[in-house]
């Protein structure tokens, strides 16, 4: 349904490489979960992002 409506799909709760690979094969490329990063406080996240050369922080 999401593809029919041209919506982007975000998969949450990705915990393993196998899950990541499966989702990528299904053309789902926006993923989040423990496989990538453990939960962290906001300030720690900002510091992590600022340490990356191409990072951008967008405030809403």
N, CA, C and O atoms as a Maestro MAE file, in Angstrom:
{
 s_m_m2io_version
 :::
 2.0.0
}

f_m_ct {
 s_m_title
 :::
 protein
 m_atom[240] {
  # First column is atom index #
  i_m_mmod_type
  r_m_x_coord
  r_m_y_coord
  r_m_z_coord
  i_m_residue_number
  s_m_chain_name
  s_m_pdb_residue_name
  s_m_pdb_atom_name
  i_m_atomic_number
  :::
  1 25 0.821 -1.180 0.000 1 A "UNK " " N  " 7
  2 3 0.000 0.000 0.000 1 A "UNK " " CA " 6
  3 2 0.876 1.259 0.000 1 A "UNK " " C  " 6
  4 15 0.596 2.214 -0.725 1 A "UNK " " O  " 8
  5 25 1.936 1.255 0.817 2 A "UNK " " N  " 7
  6 3 2.813 2.425 0.877 2 A "UNK " " CA " 6
  7 2 3.451 2.704 -0.480 2 A "UNK " " C  " 6
  8 15 3.553 3.857 -0.897 2 A "UNK " " O  " 8
  9 25 3.872 1.662 -1.157 3 A "UNK " " N  " 7
  10 3 4.489 1.855 -2.479 3 A "UNK " " CA " 6
  11 2 3.470 2.378 -3.481 3 A "UNK " " C  " 6
  12 15 3.795 3.229 -4.309 3 A "UNK " " O  " 8
  13 25 2.248 1.880 -3.413 4 A "UNK " " N  " 7
  14 3 1.192 2.343 -4.312 4 A "UNK " " CA " 6
  15 2 0.952 3.838 -4.127 4 A "UNK " " C  " 6
  16 15 0.664 4.553 -5.087 4 A "UNK " " O  " 8
  17 25 1.071 4.299 -2.896 5 A "UNK " " N  " 7
  18 3 0.869 5.715 -2.587 5 A "UNK " " CA " 6
  19 2 2.159 6.528 -2.687 5 A "UNK " " C  " 6
  20 15 2.175 7.712 -2.350 5 A "UNK " " O  " 8
  21 25 3.234 5.900 -3.147 6 A "UNK " " N  " 7
  22 3 4.553 6.548 -3.281 6 A "UNK " " CA " 6
  23 2 5.064 7.095 -1.953 6 A "UNK " " C  " 6
  24 15 5.661 8.170 -1.904 6 A "UNK " " O  " 8
  25 25 4.825 6.352 -0.885 7 A "UNK " " N  " 7
  26 3 5.315 6.742 0.435 7 A "UNK " " CA " 6
  27 2 6.645 6.051 0.706 7 A "UNK " " C  " 6
  28 15 6.890 4.947 0.218 7 A "UNK " " O  " 8
  29 25 7.495 6.699 1.480 8 A "UNK " " N  " 7
  30 3 8.752 6.081 1.885 8 A "UNK " " CA " 6
  31 2 8.473 5.170 3.075 8 A "UNK " " C  " 6
  32 15 7.688 5.512 3.960 8 A "UNK " " O  " 8
  33 25 9.112 4.025 3.089 9 A "UNK " " N  " 7
  34 3 8.907 3.044 4.146 9 A "UNK " " CA " 6
  35 2 10.106 3.076 5.088 9 A "UNK " " C  " 6
  36 15 11.254 3.033 4.647 9 A "UNK " " O  " 8
  37 25 9.830 3.150 6.388 10 A "UNK " " N  " 7
  38 3 10.871 3.089 7.407 10 A "UNK " " CA " 6
  39 2 10.642 1.827 8.224 10 A "UNK " " C  " 6
  40 15 9.564 1.629 8.785 10 A "UNK " " O  " 8
  41 25 11.657 0.978 8.291 11 A "UNK " " N  " 7
  42 3 11.569 -0.241 9.098 11 A "UNK " " CA " 6
  43 2 12.242 0.023 10.440 11 A "UNK " " C  " 6
  44 15 13.406 0.420 10.491 11 A "UNK " " O  " 8
  45 25 11.514 -0.197 11.512 12 A "UNK " " N  " 7
  46 3 12.047 -0.002 12.853 12 A "UNK " " CA " 6
  47 2 12.289 -1.345 13.517 12 A "UNK " " C  " 6
  48 15 11.662 -2.345 13.167 12 A "UNK " " O  " 8
  49 25 13.197 -1.362 14.474 13 A "UNK " " N  " 7
  50 3 13.452 -2.580 15.232 13 A "UNK " " CA " 6
  51 2 14.400 -3.550 14.556 13 A "UNK " " C  " 6
  52 15 14.376 -4.745 14.850 13 A "UNK " " O  " 8
  53 25 15.241 -3.052 13.648 14 A "UNK " " N  " 7
  54 3 16.203 -3.918 12.962 14 A "UNK " " CA " 6
  55 2 17.312 -4.276 13.955 14 A "UNK " " C  " 6
  56 15 17.979 -3.393 14.494 14 A "UNK " " O  " 8
  57 25 17.504 -5.578 14.192 15 A "UNK " " N  " 7
  58 3 18.475 -6.019 15.190 15 A "UNK " " CA " 6
  59 2 19.584 -6.902 14.633 15 A "UNK " " C  " 6
  60 15 20.580 -7.134 15.318 15 A "UNK " " O  " 8
  61 25 19.439 -7.398 13.411 16 A "UNK " " N  " 7
  62 3 20.453 -8.311 12.870 16 A "UNK " " CA " 6
  63 2 20.823 -7.941 11.440 16 A "UNK " " C  " 6
  64 15 20.087 -7.241 10.745 16 A "UNK " " O  " 8
  65 25 21.978 -8.429 11.024 17 A "UNK " " N  " 7
  66 3 22.416 -8.219 9.648 17 A "UNK " " CA " 6
  67 2 21.458 -8.902 8.675 17 A "UNK " " C  " 6
  68 15 21.195 -8.382 7.591 17 A "UNK " " O  " 8
  69 25 20.940 -10.055 9.058 18 A "UNK " " N  " 7
  70 3 19.995 -10.778 8.195 18 A "UNK " " CA " 6
  71 2 18.727 -9.957 7.973 18 A "UNK " " C  " 6
  72 15 18.207 -9.915 6.859 18 A "UNK " " O  " 8
  73 25 18.226 -9.305 9.021 19 A "UNK " " N  " 7
  74 3 17.042 -8.451 8.870 19 A "UNK " " CA " 6
  75 2 17.354 -7.283 7.944 19 A "UNK " " C  " 6
  76 15 16.559 -6.948 7.066 19 A "UNK " " O  " 8
  77 25 18.512 -6.669 8.142 20 A "UNK " " N  " 7
  78 3 18.915 -5.548 7.286 20 A "UNK " " CA " 6
  79 2 18.984 -5.976 5.830 20 A "UNK " " C  " 6
  80 15 18.464 -5.291 4.950 20 A "UNK " " O  " 8
  81 25 19.625 -7.106 5.578 21 A "UNK " " N  " 7
  82 3 19.767 -7.594 4.206 21 A "UNK " " CA " 6
  83 2 18.412 -7.903 3.581 21 A "UNK " " C  " 6
  84 15 18.171 -7.567 2.422 21 A "UNK " " O  " 8
  85 25 17.536 -8.535 4.333 22 A "UNK " " N  " 7
  86 3 16.198 -8.856 3.824 22 A "UNK " " CA " 6
  87 2 15.444 -7.580 3.449 22 A "UNK " " C  " 6
  88 15 14.853 -7.497 2.371 22 A "UNK " " O  " 8
  89 25 15.465 -6.593 4.335 23 A "UNK " " N  " 7
  90 3 14.748 -5.342 4.073 23 A "UNK " " CA " 6
  91 2 15.334 -4.617 2.863 23 A "UNK " " C  " 6
  92 15 14.589 -4.058 2.058 23 A "UNK " " O  " 8
  93 25 16.649 -4.623 2.729 24 A "UNK " " N  " 7
  94 3 17.274 -4.006 1.552 24 A "UNK " " CA " 6
  95 2 16.841 -4.708 0.273 24 A "UNK " " C  " 6
  96 15 16.603 -4.052 -0.742 24 A "UNK " " O  " 8
  97 25 16.737 -6.031 0.309 25 A "UNK " " N  " 7
  98 3 16.272 -6.766 -0.878 25 A "UNK " " CA " 6
  99 2 14.825 -6.424 -1.212 25 A "UNK " " C  " 6
  100 15 14.410 -6.552 -2.364 25 A "UNK " " O  " 8
  101 25 14.056 -5.993 -0.223 26 A "UNK " " N  " 7
  102 3 12.666 -5.593 -0.436 26 A "UNK " " CA " 6
  103 2 12.566 -4.111 -0.816 26 A "UNK " " C  " 6
  104 15 11.470 -3.551 -0.854 26 A "UNK " " O  " 8
  105 25 13.712 -3.478 -1.098 27 A "UNK " " N  " 7
  106 3 13.790 -2.053 -1.452 27 A "UNK " " CA " 6
  107 2 13.325 -1.146 -0.322 27 A "UNK " " C  " 6
  108 15 12.719 -0.102 -0.563 27 A "UNK " " O  " 8
  109 25 13.609 -1.545 0.894 28 A "UNK " " N  " 7
  110 3 13.370 -0.699 2.066 28 A "UNK " " CA " 6
  111 2 14.747 -0.317 2.582 28 A "UNK " " C  " 6
  112 15 15.497 -1.157 3.079 28 A "UNK " " O  " 8
  113 25 15.068 0.975 2.454 29 A "UNK " " N  " 7
  114 3 16.421 1.410 2.770 29 A "UNK " " CA " 6
  115 2 16.492 2.393 3.937 29 A "UNK " " C  " 6
  116 15 17.581 2.836 4.301 29 A "UNK " " O  " 8
  117 25 15.360 2.735 4.523 30 A "UNK " " N  " 7
  118 3 15.357 3.573 5.718 30 A "UNK " " CA " 6
  119 2 15.111 2.641 6.897 30 A "UNK " " C  " 6
  120 15 13.996 2.162 7.108 30 A "UNK " " O  " 8
  121 25 16.171 2.392 7.662 31 A "UNK " " N  " 7
  122 3 16.113 1.404 8.731 31 A "UNK " " CA " 6
  123 2 16.605 2.020 10.033 31 A "UNK " " C  " 6
  124 15 17.429 2.935 10.028 31 A "UNK " " O  " 8
  125 25 16.090 1.509 11.145 32 A "UNK " " N  " 7
  126 3 16.602 1.924 12.446 32 A "UNK " " CA " 6
  127 2 16.443 0.774 13.415 32 A "UNK " " C  " 6
  128 15 15.558 -0.070 13.273 32 A "UNK " " O  " 8
  129 25 17.311 0.759 14.394 33 A "UNK " " N  " 7
  130 3 17.233 -0.288 15.399 33 A "UNK " " CA " 6
  131 2 18.582 -0.541 16.062 33 A "UNK " " C  " 6
  132 15 19.574 0.119 15.752 33 A "UNK " " O  " 8
  133 25 18.605 -1.503 16.974 34 A "UNK " " N  " 7
  134 3 19.810 -1.839 17.729 34 A "UNK " " CA " 6
  135 2 20.972 -2.253 16.834 34 A "UNK " " C  " 6
  136 15 22.131 -2.114 17.224 34 A "UNK " " O  " 8
  137 25 20.678 -2.758 15.644 35 A "UNK " " N  " 7
  138 3 21.757 -3.164 14.741 35 A "UNK " " CA " 6
  139 2 22.681 -1.986 14.432 35 A "UNK " " C  " 6
  140 15 23.886 -2.168 14.261 35 A "UNK " " O  " 8
  141 25 22.122 -0.788 14.362 36 A "UNK " " N  " 7
  142 3 22.895 0.393 13.987 36 A "UNK " " CA " 6
  143 2 23.454 1.129 15.200 36 A "UNK " " C  " 6
  144 15 24.650 1.418 15.247 36 A "UNK " " O  " 8
  145 25 22.609 1.437 16.179 37 A "UNK " " N  " 7
  146 3 23.024 2.155 17.385 37 A "UNK " " CA " 6
  147 2 22.116 1.775 18.532 37 A "UNK " " C  " 6
  148 15 20.934 1.484 18.344 37 A "UNK " " O  " 8
  149 25 22.681 1.780 19.713 38 A "UNK " " N  " 7
  150 3 21.895 1.592 20.927 38 A "UNK " " CA " 6
  151 2 21.262 2.943 21.284 38 A "UNK " " C  " 6
  152 15 21.771 3.983 20.865 38 A "UNK " " O  " 8
  153 25 20.163 2.948 22.047 39 A "UNK " " N  " 7
  154 3 19.569 4.216 22.468 39 A "UNK " " CA " 6
  155 2 20.594 5.054 23.238 39 A "UNK " " C  " 6
  156 15 21.438 4.523 23.961 39 A "UNK " " O  " 8
  157 25 20.498 6.367 23.064 40 A "UNK " " N  " 7
  158 3 21.417 7.260 23.775 40 A "UNK " " CA " 6
  159 2 20.718 8.576 24.065 40 A "UNK " " C  " 6
  160 15 19.748 8.926 23.392 40 A "UNK " " O  " 8
  161 25 21.200 9.307 25.058 41 A "UNK " " N  " 7
  162 3 20.620 10.618 25.361 41 A "UNK " " CA " 6
  163 2 20.811 11.584 24.182 41 A "UNK " " C  " 6
  164 15 21.718 11.421 23.366 41 A "UNK " " O  " 8
  165 25 19.946 12.576 24.116 42 A "UNK " " N  " 7
  166 3 19.970 13.557 23.029 42 A "UNK " " CA " 6
  167 2 21.345 14.207 22.877 42 A "UNK " " C  " 6
  168 15 21.861 14.310 21.764 42 A "UNK " " O  " 8
  169 25 21.935 14.642 23.982 43 A "UNK " " N  " 7
  170 3 23.226 15.340 23.911 43 A "UNK " " CA " 6
  171 2 24.301 14.420 23.324 43 A "UNK " " C  " 6
  172 15 25.125 14.865 22.525 43 A "UNK " " O  " 8
  173 25 24.298 13.157 23.709 44 A "UNK " " N  " 7
  174 3 25.271 12.207 23.158 44 A "UNK " " CA " 6
  175 2 25.060 12.037 21.654 44 A "UNK " " C  " 6
  176 15 26.025 11.924 20.899 44 A "UNK " " O  " 8
  177 25 23.805 12.018 21.223 45 A "UNK " " N  " 7
  178 3 23.506 11.903 19.795 45 A "UNK " " CA " 6
  179 2 24.017 13.120 19.032 45 A "UNK " " C  " 6
  180 15 24.625 12.980 17.972 45 A "UNK " " O  " 8
  181 25 23.774 14.303 19.563 46 A "UNK " " N  " 7
  182 3 24.247 15.528 18.911 46 A "UNK " " CA " 6
  183 2 25.768 15.505 18.796 46 A "UNK " " C  " 6
  184 15 26.314 15.838 17.744 46 A "UNK " " O  " 8
  185 25 26.453 15.117 19.866 47 A "UNK " " N  " 7
  186 3 27.916 15.064 19.826 47 A "UNK " " CA " 6
  187 2 28.400 14.045 18.787 47 A "UNK " " C  " 6
  188 15 29.370 14.298 18.072 47 A "UNK " " O  " 8
  189 25 27.737 12.918 18.708 48 A "UNK " " N  " 7
  190 3 28.093 11.905 17.711 48 A "UNK " " CA " 6
  191 2 27.924 12.458 16.300 48 A "UNK " " C  " 6
  192 15 28.814 12.316 15.460 48 A "UNK " " O  " 8
  193 25 26.785 13.084 16.044 49 A "UNK " " N  " 7
  194 3 26.526 13.627 14.706 49 A "UNK " " CA " 6
  195 2 27.505 14.739 14.346 49 A "UNK " " C  " 6
  196 15 27.957 14.825 13.205 49 A "UNK " " O  " 8
  197 25 27.830 15.587 15.312 50 A "UNK " " N  " 7
  198 3 28.767 16.675 15.035 50 A "UNK " " CA " 6
  199 2 30.177 16.163 14.765 50 A "UNK " " C  " 6
  200 15 30.973 16.851 14.125 50 A "UNK " " O  " 8
  201 25 30.489 14.977 15.239 51 A "UNK " " N  " 7
  202 3 31.821 14.419 15.008 51 A "UNK " " CA " 6
  203 2 31.957 13.832 13.604 51 A "UNK " " C  " 6
  204 15 33.062 13.493 13.178 51 A "UNK " " O  " 8
  205 25 30.846 13.710 12.887 52 A "UNK " " N  " 7
  206 3 30.863 13.172 11.524 52 A "UNK " " CA " 6
  207 2 30.991 14.324 10.538 52 A "UNK " " C  " 6
  208 15 30.285 15.323 10.680 52 A "UNK " " O  " 8
  209 25 31.873 14.218 9.537 53 A "UNK " " N  " 7
  210 3 32.126 15.348 8.638 53 A "UNK " " CA " 6
  211 2 30.923 15.823 7.830 53 A "UNK " " C  " 6
  212 15 30.825 17.016 7.542 53 A "UNK " " O  " 8
  213 25 30.012 14.940 7.456 54 A "UNK " " N  " 7
  214 3 28.899 15.356 6.608 54 A "UNK " " CA " 6
  215 2 27.588 15.441 7.377 54 A "UNK " " C  " 6
  216 15 26.518 15.460 6.768 54 A "UNK " " O  " 8
  217 25 27.649 15.491 8.683 55 A "UNK " " N  " 7
  218 3 26.430 15.496 9.492 55 A "UNK " " CA " 6
  219 2 25.750 16.859 9.447 55 A "UNK " " C  " 6
  220 15 26.398 17.904 9.392 55 A "UNK " " O  " 8
  221 25 24.437 16.809 9.472 56 A "UNK " " N  " 7
  222 3 23.631 18.020 9.577 56 A "UNK " " CA " 6
  223 2 22.605 17.788 10.673 56 A "UNK " " C  " 6
  224 15 22.056 16.692 10.794 56 A "UNK " " O  " 8
  225 25 22.351 18.793 11.452 57 A "UNK " " N  " 7
  226 3 21.299 18.711 12.456 57 A "UNK " " CA " 6
  227 2 20.238 19.720 12.064 57 A "UNK " " C  " 6
  228 15 20.529 20.901 11.871 57 A "UNK " " O  " 8
  229 25 19.008 19.249 11.949 58 A "UNK " " N  " 7
  230 3 17.896 20.117 11.581 58 A "UNK " " CA " 6
  231 2 17.008 20.268 12.800 58 A "UNK " " C  " 6
  232 15 16.470 19.283 13.306 58 A "UNK " " O  " 8
  233 25 16.854 21.485 13.269 59 A "UNK " " N  " 7
  234 3 15.999 21.732 14.425 59 A "UNK " " CA " 6
  235 2 14.618 22.104 13.940 59 A "UNK " " C  " 6
  236 15 14.460 22.885 13.002 59 A "UNK " " O  " 8
  237 25 13.616 21.532 14.595 60 A "UNK " " N  " 7
  238 3 12.235 21.835 14.221 60 A "UNK " " CA " 6
  239 2 11.574 22.650 15.295 60 A "UNK " " C  " 6
  240 15 10.403 23.007 15.166 60 A "UNK " " O  " 8
  :::
 }
 m_bond[239] {
  # First column is bond index #
  i_m_from
  i_m_to
  i_m_order
  :::
  1 1 2 1
  2 2 3 1
  3 3 4 2
  4 3 5 1
  5 5 6 1
  6 6 7 1
  7 7 8 2
  8 7 9 1
  9 9 10 1
  10 10 11 1
  11 11 12 2
  12 11 13 1
  13 13 14 1
  14 14 15 1
  15 15 16 2
  16 15 17 1
  17 17 18 1
  18 18 19 1
  19 19 20 2
  20 19 21 1
  21 21 22 1
  22 22 23 1
  23 23 24 2
  24 23 25 1
  25 25 26 1
  26 26 27 1
  27 27 28 2
  28 27 29 1
  29 29 30 1
  30 30 31 1
  31 31 32 2
  32 31 33 1
  33 33 34 1
  34 34 35 1
  35 35 36 2
  36 35 37 1
  37 37 38 1
  38 38 39 1
  39 39 40 2
  40 39 41 1
  41 41 42 1
  42 42 43 1
  43 43 44 2
  44 43 45 1
  45 45 46 1
  46 46 47 1
  47 47 48 2
  48 47 49 1
  49 49 50 1
  50 50 51 1
  51 51 52 2
  52 51 53 1
  53 53 54 1
  54 54 55 1
  55 55 56 2
  56 55 57 1
  57 57 58 1
  58 58 59 1
  59 59 60 2
  60 59 61 1
  61 61 62 1
  62 62 63 1
  63 63 64 2
  64 63 65 1
  65 65 66 1
  66 66 67 1
  67 67 68 2
  68 67 69 1
  69 69 70 1
  70 70 71 1
  71 71 72 2
  72 71 73 1
  73 73 74 1
  74 74 75 1
  75 75 76 2
  76 75 77 1
  77 77 78 1
  78 78 79 1
  79 79 80 2
  80 79 81 1
  81 81 82 1
  82 82 83 1
  83 83 84 2
  84 83 85 1
  85 85 86 1
  86 86 87 1
  87 87 88 2
  88 87 89 1
  89 89 90 1
  90 90 91 1
  91 91 92 2
  92 91 93 1
  93 93 94 1
  94 94 95 1
  95 95 96 2
  96 95 97 1
  97 97 98 1
  98 98 99 1
  99 99 100 2
  100 99 101 1
  101 101 102 1
  102 102 103 1
  103 103 104 2
  104 103 105 1
  105 105 106 1
  106 106 107 1
  107 107 108 2
  108 107 109 1
  109 109 110 1
  110 110 111 1
  111 111 112 2
  112 111 113 1
  113 113 114 1
  114 114 115 1
  115 115 116 2
  116 115 117 1
  117 117 118 1
  118 118 119 1
  119 119 120 2
  120 119 121 1
  121 121 122 1
  122 122 123 1
  123 123 124 2
  124 123 125 1
  125 125 126 1
  126 126 127 1
  127 127 128 2
  128 127 129 1
  129 129 130 1
  130 130 131 1
  131 131 132 2
  132 131 133 1
  133 133 134 1
  134 134 135 1
  135 135 136 2
  136 135 137 1
  137 137 138 1
  138 138 139 1
  139 139 140 2
  140 139 141 1
  141 141 142 1
  142 142 143 1
  143 143 144 2
  144 143 145 1
  145 145 146 1
  146 146 147 1
  147 147 148 2
  148 147 149 1
  149 149 150 1
  150 150 151 1
  151 151 152 2
  152 151 153 1
  153 153 154 1
  154 154 155 1
  155 155 156 2
  156 155 157 1
  157 157 158 1
  158 158 159 1
  159 159 160 2
  160 159 161 1
  161 161 162 1
  162 162 163 1
  163 163 164 2
  164 163 165 1
  165 165 166 1
  166 166 167 1
  167 167 168 2
  168 167 169 1
  169 169 170 1
  170 170 171 1
  171 171 172 2
  172 171 173 1
  173 173 174 1
  174 174 175 1
  175 175 176 2
  176 175 177 1
  177 177 178 1
  178 178 179 1
  179 179 180 2
  180 179 181 1
  181 181 182 1
  182 182 183 1
  183 183 184 2
  184 183 185 1
  185 185 186 1
  186 186 187 1
  187 187 188 2
  188 187 189 1
  189 189 190 1
  190 190 191 1
  191 191 192 2
  192 191 193 1
  193 193 194 1
  194 194 195 1
  195 195 196 2
  196 195 197 1
  197 197 198 1
  198 198 199 1
  199 199 200 2
  200 199 201 1
  201 201 202 1
  202 202 203 1
  203 203 204 2
  204 203 205 1
  205 205 206 1
  206 206 207 1
  207 207 208 2
  208 207 209 1
  209 209 210 1
  210 210 211 1
  211 211 212 2
  212 211 213 1
  213 213 214 1
  214 214 215 1
  215 215 216 2
  216 215 217 1
  217 217 218 1
  218 218 219 1
  219 219 220 2
  220 219 221 1
  221 221 222 1
  222 222 223 1
  223 223 224 2
  224 223 225 1
  225 225 226 1
  226 226 227 1
  227 227 228 2
  228 227 229 1
  229 229 230 1
  230 230 231 1
  231 231 232 2
  232 231 233 1
  233 233 234 1
  234 234 235 1
  235 235 236 2
  236 235 237 1
  237 237 238 1
  238 238 239 1
  239 239 240 2
  :::
 }
}
